[in-house]
Amino acid sequence: MMELIFEYSPLGMFVLLLILLFLGVPIAFSLAFTGVIFALIMWGYDSTALFTSGAWNIMNNYTLIAIPLFIFMSILLEKSNIIADLFDSVYKWSGPLRGGLAITVIIVGAIVGAISGVVAAGVIGLGLIALPQMMRYKYDEKLSLGSIMAGGTLGQLIPPSLNMVVYGAMTGVSVSSLFAGGLSAGIILISFFIIYILFVAYKKPNSAPALAKEDRASMNEKMKSTKSVILPLILIILVLGSIFTGISTPTEGAGVGVIGTILIGIFTQRLNWEKIKNSMFESGKMTGMVAWILIGAATFSAVFSGVGGNQLVSQLASQAPGGKWGVLIFAIAFIILLGMFLETMALIMLAAPIITPVIVEAGFDPLWWGVLFMVVLQMAFLTPPFGFAIFYLKSAVGEKVKIGRLYNATIPFILIQLIAIIIIILLPFTVTWLPNLISP
């Protein structure tokens, strides 16, 4: 009887996890509860040490210290109204261009990603600031909603991505190299998104019109708006530059970013003690949420591995037709499937330790796979029915936009991401040239 239970435990764990998620149990506690229950069934009360040791390993991981620091930095910049300033500056320059507002959304989404590394901040911030402007100038709703979700999720790839920090900590791949590869992949996607927007804007001029001449900014207004974002952009360049050149680790770079953000906020008189204190409390709450997700995922992953789940996935991958390419397709499908149901950090904690060794054993470069993993994960943010970017934007727009229209708006951008994934697979150097240049 126990042999039968053990054999079907990996499948049973995922079934119980999905049931808990559909019942509305938070992802962190669904993962932890599933892991603890199956550990008790299989190995008795002594197995509860898996939970405590998992929590200790997460809290004792030096690389993960970057997470609360980058979160704190992003909240400080948010309270400095940086997203509004960025949007105002970029759209004043792109106003005369057809599709200029949608292109602004993509560019600002990338910069916000470089500032915060938090997808929710980009999607919600752009939804609140950009969407009213796009509707005012009669932009096509599908293009507007899709560009906001696609631009907002660029924080998944543009460093400092929190998910890359977690992935590097779980797999041993250099976080600095992941950042460099993510920047390369991000530039590819930004270019594709902008090309698509221009194609739509010039094919259907009424879907993304240029601003009327009387609404366009003067050169004086353009220069004035640009001045307000110079210091934050310098901060981004210093933080990422120090990490890429090896002067600082990602954790140290995050610390420099926090100090630099506070100094800029004080210098521009946009931060005071009250805002800094509130930012500390908010970042503490968000960090606590992330920590519980990581602990729950670590518990689930340890038990899943203990009951033979890793070996099962490895066997399924090895039996895929097509040799190593079949293994790669299986791995991508596995991530997309999990991405429909799981929060991204939980997905990384579960999938990365399981699937990465299989991919490396098949002969693929672990750094290249890490970047591809992140691109696929970004696509999962947009993939219905449970793409998180869809629900982030839904929380910002409320009842004004039905969920079905949000689903429909993601389709062109999902197809673009699929094209980018194919290019990265066929031409690996497109995402490895910068990491190899920095760390030959």
C-alpha positions as CSV (number, residue, x, y, z in Angstrom):
1,M,0.0,0.0,0.0
2,M,2.8,2.4,1.0
3,E,4.6,1.6,-2.3
4,L,1.5,2.6,-4.2
5,I,1.1,5.8,-2.3
6,F,4.8,6.6,-2.8
7,E,4.6,6.0,-6.5
8,Y,1.7,8.4,-7.0
9,S,2.8,11.0,-4.4
10,P,4.3,13.5,-7.0
11,L,1.0,13.6,-8.9
12,G,-1.0,13.7,-5.6
13,M,1.1,16.7,-4.4
14,F,0.2,18.8,-7.5
15,V,-3.4,17.8,-7.3
16,L,-3.7,18.9,-3.7
17,L,-1.8,22.1,-4.4
18,L,-4.2,23.0,-7.3
19,I,-7.2,22.2,-5.1
20,L,-5.9,24.5,-2.4
21,L,-5.2,27.3,-4.9
22,F,-8.7,27.0,-6.4
23,L,-10.1,27.2,-2.9
24,G,-8.4,30.6,-2.5
25,V,-5.7,29.5,0.0
26,P,-2.6,31.8,-0.4
27,I,0.1,30.3,-2.6
28,A,2.7,30.3,0.3
29,F,0.5,28.3,2.6
30,S,-0.8,26.0,-0.1
31,L,2.8,25.0,-0.9
32,A,3.9,24.6,2.7
33,F,0.7,22.7,3.7
34,T,1.0,20.3,0.8
35,G,4.7,19.6,1.6
36,V,4.1,19.1,5.3
37,I,1.1,16.8,4.8
38,F,2.8,14.5,2.4
39,A,6.0,14.5,4.5
40,L,3.9,13.4,7.5
41,I,2.2,10.7,5.5
42,M,5.4,9.3,4.1
43,W,7.9,9.7,6.9
44,G,6.1,10.6,10.1
45,Y,6.5,13.5,12.6
46,D,10.3,13.7,12.3
47,S,9.9,14.9,8.8
48,T,8.6,18.3,9.9
49,A,12.3,19.3,10.2
50,L,12.1,19.8,6.4
51,F,10.0,22.9,7.0
52,T,12.3,24.4,9.6
53,S,15.5,23.6,7.7
54,G,13.9,25.0,4.5
55,A,13.0,28.2,6.3
56,W,16.6,28.5,7.7
57,N,18.2,27.9,4.3
58,I,16.1,30.6,2.7
59,M,16.8,33.1,5.5
60,N,20.5,32.3,5.5
61,N,21.0,32.8,1.8
62,Y,23.2,35.8,1.2
63,T,22.2,36.3,-2.4
64,L,18.5,36.7,-1.4
65,I,19.3,39.7,0.8
66,A,19.2,41.7,-2.5
67,I,15.4,41.1,-2.6
68,P,14.4,43.3,0.4
69,L,16.9,46.0,-0.7
70,F,15.6,46.2,-4.3
71,I,12.0,46.2,-3.0
72,F,12.8,49.1,-0.6
73,M,14.5,50.9,-3.5
74,S,11.5,50.5,-5.8
75,I,9.0,51.7,-3.1
76,L,11.2,54.8,-2.4
77,L,11.3,55.6,-6.1
78,E,7.5,55.1,-6.4
79,K,6.9,57.5,-3.6
80,S,9.1,60.0,-5.4
81,N,6.5,59.9,-8.3
82,I,9.2,58.6,-10.7
83,I,6.8,56.6,-12.9
84,A,4.7,59.7,-13.5
85,D,7.8,61.7,-14.3
86,L,9.1,59.1,-16.7
87,F,5.9,58.8,-18.6
88,D,5.5,62.6,-18.8
89,S,9.1,63.0,-20.1
90,V,9.0,60.2,-22.7
91,Y,5.5,60.9,-24.1
92,K,6.4,64.6,-24.6
93,W,9.2,63.5,-26.9
94,S,7.2,60.8,-28.7
95,G,4.0,62.8,-29.0
96,P,4.4,63.6,-32.8
97,L,4.9,59.9,-33.6
98,R,2.0,57.6,-34.4
99,G,1.7,55.1,-31.7
100,G,3.9,57.4,-29.5
101,L,1.9,56.8,-26.3
102,A,2.0,53.0,-26.7
103,I,5.8,53.2,-27.4
104,T,6.1,55.4,-24.4
105,V,4.4,52.7,-22.3
106,I,7.0,50.1,-23.5
107,I,10.0,52.3,-22.8
108,V,8.7,53.5,-19.4
109,G,7.9,49.9,-18.5
110,A,11.5,48.9,-19.3
111,I,12.9,51.8,-17.2
112,V,10.5,51.0,-14.3
113,G,11.7,47.4,-14.5
114,A,15.3,48.6,-14.2
115,I,14.3,50.7,-11.2
116,S,12.2,48.2,-9.3
117,G,12.5,44.7,-10.7
118,V,8.9,44.2,-9.6
119,V,6.3,43.4,-12.3
120,A,3.3,44.5,-10.3
121,A,4.7,48.0,-9.9
122,G,5.1,48.4,-13.6
123,V,1.7,47.1,-14.7
124,I,-0.3,48.8,-12.0
125,G,1.6,52.1,-12.3
126,L,1.2,52.2,-16.1
127,G,-2.4,51.2,-15.8
128,L,-3.2,54.1,-13.5
129,I,-1.1,56.7,-15.4
130,A,-0.9,55.7,-19.1
131,L,-4.3,54.2,-19.8
132,P,-6.4,57.4,-19.1
133,Q,-4.1,59.3,-21.5
134,M,-4.4,56.6,-24.2
135,M,-8.2,56.6,-23.9
136,R,-8.2,60.4,-24.0
137,Y,-6.4,60.4,-27.4
138,K,-8.7,57.6,-28.7
139,Y,-6.1,54.8,-28.9
140,D,-7.4,51.4,-29.7
141,E,-8.3,49.7,-26.4
142,K,-6.8,46.3,-27.4
143,L,-3.4,48.0,-28.3
144,S,-3.5,50.1,-25.1
145,L,-4.2,47.3,-22.7
146,G,-1.8,44.9,-24.4
147,S,1.1,47.4,-24.5
148,I,0.6,48.2,-20.8
149,M,0.7,44.5,-19.8
150,A,3.6,43.8,-22.1
151,G,5.6,46.9,-21.0
152,G,4.9,46.3,-17.3
153,T,6.2,42.7,-17.4
154,L,9.6,43.8,-18.8
155,G,10.6,44.1,-15.1
156,Q,10.8,40.3,-15.3
157,L,13.8,40.6,-17.7
158,I,15.3,44.0,-17.2
159,P,17.8,44.0,-14.3
160,P,17.6,44.2,-11.4
161,S,15.0,41.4,-11.7
162,L,14.0,39.9,-8.3
163,N,13.1,36.6,-10.1
164,M,16.7,36.4,-11.5
165,V,18.1,36.8,-8.0
166,V,15.9,33.9,-6.8
167,Y,16.8,31.8,-9.9
168,G,20.5,32.4,-9.4
169,A,20.3,31.5,-5.7
170,M,18.5,28.3,-6.5
171,T,20.7,27.1,-9.4
172,G,24.1,28.6,-8.8
173,V,24.1,30.5,-12.1
174,S,25.8,33.9,-11.7
175,V,23.2,36.6,-11.0
176,S,25.4,39.2,-12.6
177,S,25.5,37.1,-15.8
178,L,21.7,36.6,-15.7
179,F,21.3,40.3,-15.4
180,A,23.4,40.9,-18.5
181,G,21.6,38.2,-20.4
182,G,18.2,39.5,-19.3
183,L,19.2,43.0,-20.5
184,S,20.0,41.5,-24.0
185,A,16.7,39.6,-24.1
186,G,14.8,42.7,-22.8
187,I,16.2,44.8,-25.7
188,I,15.0,42.2,-28.2
189,L,11.5,42.2,-26.8
190,I,11.4,46.0,-26.5
191,S,12.4,46.3,-30.2
192,F,9.8,43.7,-31.3
193,F,7.0,45.4,-29.2
194,I,7.8,48.8,-30.7
195,I,8.0,47.4,-34.3
196,Y,4.5,45.8,-33.8
197,I,3.1,49.1,-32.4
198,L,4.4,51.1,-35.3
199,F,3.1,48.5,-37.8
200,V,-0.4,48.8,-36.2
201,A,-0.3,52.5,-36.0
202,Y,0.7,53.0,-39.6
203,K,-1.6,50.3,-40.9
204,K,-4.6,51.7,-38.9
205,P,-3.9,55.4,-38.3
206,N,-7.0,55.8,-36.1
207,S,-5.9,53.1,-33.7
208,A,-2.9,55.0,-32.4
209,P,-2.9,58.6,-33.7
210,A,-0.1,61.1,-33.2
211,L,-0.9,63.9,-30.7
212,A,-2.6,67.0,-32.3
213,K,-0.2,69.9,-32.9
214,E,-1.8,72.0,-30.1
215,D,-1.2,69.1,-27.6
216,R,2.4,68.6,-28.4
217,A,5.1,69.8,-26.0
218,S,7.4,72.7,-26.8
219,M,11.2,72.1,-26.8
220,N,11.3,74.0,-23.5
221,E,8.7,71.7,-21.9
222,K,10.6,68.6,-23.3
223,M,13.9,69.7,-21.8
224,K,12.2,70.6,-18.5
225,S,10.6,67.2,-18.2
226,T,13.9,65.4,-19.1
227,K,15.7,67.1,-16.2
228,S,13.4,65.5,-13.6
229,V,14.5,62.0,-14.6
230,I,18.2,62.5,-15.1
231,L,19.2,61.6,-11.5
232,P,17.2,58.4,-11.3
233,L,18.6,57.3,-14.7
234,I,22.1,58.0,-13.5
235,L,21.3,55.9,-10.4
236,I,20.2,53.0,-12.5
237,I,23.4,53.2,-14.6
238,L,25.6,53.3,-11.5
239,V,23.9,50.3,-9.8
240,L,23.8,48.1,-12.9
241,G,27.2,49.3,-14.0
242,S,28.8,48.3,-10.7
243,I,27.2,44.9,-10.8
244,F,28.1,44.2,-14.5
245,T,31.7,45.3,-14.1
246,G,32.1,43.2,-10.9
247,I,32.8,46.1,-8.7
248,S,29.9,45.0,-6.5
249,T,27.7,41.9,-6.1
250,P,24.0,42.2,-6.8
251,T,23.4,42.4,-3.0
252,E,26.0,45.2,-2.6
253,G,24.6,47.0,-5.7
254,A,21.1,46.9,-4.1
255,G,22.5,48.5,-1.0
256,V,24.1,51.3,-3.1
257,G,20.8,51.7,-4.9
258,V,18.9,52.2,-1.6
259,I,21.4,54.8,-0.3
260,G,21.4,56.6,-3.7
261,T,17.6,56.7,-3.9
262,I,17.4,58.2,-0.5
263,L,20.0,60.9,-1.3
264,I,18.2,61.8,-4.6
265,G,14.9,61.9,-2.8
266,I,16.3,64.3,-0.2
267,F,18.1,66.4,-2.8
268,T,15.0,66.8,-4.9
269,Q,12.8,67.4,-1.8
270,R,10.5,64.5,-2.8
271,L,11.3,62.3,0.2
272,N,10.9,63.1,3.8
273,W,11.1,61.0,7.0
274,E,7.4,60.1,6.9
275,K,7.7,58.7,3.3
276,I,10.9,56.8,4.2
277,K,9.3,55.3,7.3
278,N,6.2,54.2,5.3
279,S,8.5,52.7,2.6
280,M,10.3,50.7,5.2
281,F,7.0,49.3,6.5
282,E,5.7,48.5,3.0
283,S,8.9,46.9,1.9
284,G,8.9,44.8,5.2
285,K,5.4,43.5,4.4
286,M,6.3,42.7,0.8
287,T,9.5,41.0,1.8
288,G,7.6,39.0,4.4
289,M,5.2,37.8,1.7
290,V,8.0,36.9,-0.7
291,A,9.8,35.1,2.2
292,W,6.8,33.0,3.0
293,I,6.4,32.0,-0.7
294,L,10.1,31.0,-0.8
295,I,9.8,29.0,2.4
296,G,6.6,27.2,1.2
297,A,8.2,26.5,-2.2
298,A,11.3,25.2,-0.5
299,T,9.3,22.8,1.7
300,F,7.2,21.6,-1.3
301,S,10.3,21.1,-3.5
302,A,12.2,19.1,-0.8
303,V,9.3,16.7,-0.3
304,F,8.6,16.5,-4.0
305,S,12.2,15.5,-4.6
306,G,12.1,13.1,-1.7
307,V,9.1,11.2,-3.1
308,G,10.8,10.8,-6.5
309,G,9.2,13.8,-8.3
310,N,12.5,15.0,-9.7
311,Q,13.3,11.6,-11.1
312,L,9.8,11.3,-12.6
313,V,10.1,14.7,-14.4
314,S,13.6,13.7,-15.6
315,Q,12.3,10.4,-17.0
316,L,9.4,12.1,-18.8
317,A,11.8,14.6,-20.3
318,S,14.3,12.0,-21.4
319,Q,11.5,10.0,-23.1
320,A,10.4,13.1,-25.2
321,P,10.9,12.5,-28.9
322,G,13.5,14.6,-30.7
323,G,16.5,14.1,-28.5
324,K,17.8,17.2,-26.7
325,W,15.3,19.5,-28.6
326,G,12.5,17.3,-27.3
327,V,13.8,17.8,-23.8
328,L,13.9,21.6,-24.4
329,I,10.3,21.7,-25.7
330,F,9.2,19.6,-22.7
331,A,10.9,22.0,-20.3
332,I,9.3,25.1,-21.9
333,A,5.9,23.5,-21.9
334,F,6.4,22.5,-18.2
335,I,7.2,26.1,-17.2
336,I,4.2,27.5,-19.2
337,L,1.9,25.0,-17.6
338,L,3.0,25.9,-14.1
339,G,3.0,29.6,-15.0
340,M,-0.7,29.4,-15.5
341,F,-1.3,28.5,-11.9
342,L,1.7,29.5,-9.7
343,E,3.2,32.8,-8.6
344,T,6.5,33.4,-10.4
345,M,8.9,33.1,-7.4
346,A,7.1,29.9,-6.3
347,L,7.4,28.6,-9.8
348,I,11.1,29.3,-9.9
349,M,11.6,27.6,-6.6
350,L,9.7,24.5,-7.8
351,A,10.7,24.2,-11.5
352,A,14.3,25.5,-11.5
353,P,15.9,22.8,-9.3
354,I,13.8,20.1,-11.1
355,I,14.2,21.1,-14.8
356,T,17.6,22.9,-14.9
357,P,19.7,19.8,-14.3
358,V,17.8,17.9,-17.0
359,I,18.5,20.8,-19.5
360,V,22.2,21.0,-18.6
361,E,22.5,17.2,-18.8
362,A,21.0,17.4,-22.3
363,G,23.9,19.7,-23.3
364,F,22.5,23.2,-23.1
365,D,24.4,26.2,-21.6
366,P,23.0,26.8,-18.1
367,L,23.3,30.6,-18.5
368,W,21.5,30.6,-21.8
369,W,18.8,28.4,-20.3
370,G,18.4,30.7,-17.3
371,V,17.7,33.6,-19.6
372,L,15.3,31.6,-21.7
373,F,13.6,30.4,-18.5
374,M,13.0,34.1,-17.6
375,V,11.7,35.0,-21.1
376,V,9.2,32.0,-20.9
377,L,8.3,33.1,-17.4
378,Q,7.5,36.6,-18.7
379,M,5.2,35.1,-21.3
380,A,3.5,33.2,-18.5
381,F,2.7,36.6,-16.9
382,L,0.4,37.3,-19.9
383,T,-0.9,33.8,-20.6
384,P,-4.6,33.3,-19.8
385,P,-6.4,32.2,-17.7
386,F,-4.2,33.0,-14.7
387,G,-1.5,35.4,-16.1
388,F,-0.7,37.6,-13.2
389,A,-0.2,40.7,-15.4
390,I,-3.9,40.4,-16.5
391,F,-5.0,40.6,-12.9
392,Y,-2.6,43.3,-11.9
393,L,-4.1,45.5,-14.6
394,K,-7.6,44.4,-13.7
395,S,-7.0,45.7,-10.2
396,A,-5.9,49.1,-11.6
397,V,-8.8,49.5,-14.1
398,G,-11.6,48.0,-12.0
399,E,-15.0,47.4,-13.6
400,K,-14.2,49.7,-16.6
401,V,-12.7,46.9,-18.5
402,K,-14.0,43.3,-18.6
403,I,-11.6,40.5,-18.0
404,G,-12.3,39.0,-21.5
405,R,-11.0,42.1,-23.2
406,L,-7.8,41.9,-21.2
407,Y,-7.4,38.3,-22.3
408,N,-7.9,39.3,-25.9
409,A,-5.4,42.2,-25.6
410,T,-2.6,39.8,-24.6
411,I,-2.7,37.6,-27.7
412,P,-0.5,39.7,-30.1
413,F,2.1,40.2,-27.5
414,I,2.2,36.5,-26.5
415,L,2.8,35.7,-30.2
416,I,5.6,38.3,-30.3
417,Q,7.2,36.7,-27.2
418,L,6.9,33.2,-28.9
419,I,8.8,34.7,-31.9
420,A,11.5,36.0,-29.5
421,I,11.7,32.6,-27.8
422,I,12.3,30.9,-31.1
423,I,15.0,33.4,-32.0
424,I,16.8,32.9,-28.7
425,I,16.6,29.2,-29.2
426,L,18.0,29.3,-32.8
427,L,20.5,32.1,-32.1
428,P,21.8,31.6,-28.5
429,F,24.4,34.4,-28.9
430,T,21.6,37.0,-28.9
431,V,21.4,36.7,-25.1
432,T,24.9,35.4,-24.2
433,W,27.1,37.9,-26.0
434,L,26.8,40.5,-23.3
435,P,27.5,38.1,-20.3
436,N,30.4,36.7,-22.2
437,L,31.7,40.2,-23.0
438,I,31.5,41.2,-19.3
439,S,32.8,37.9,-17.9
440,P,34.9,36.2,-20.7
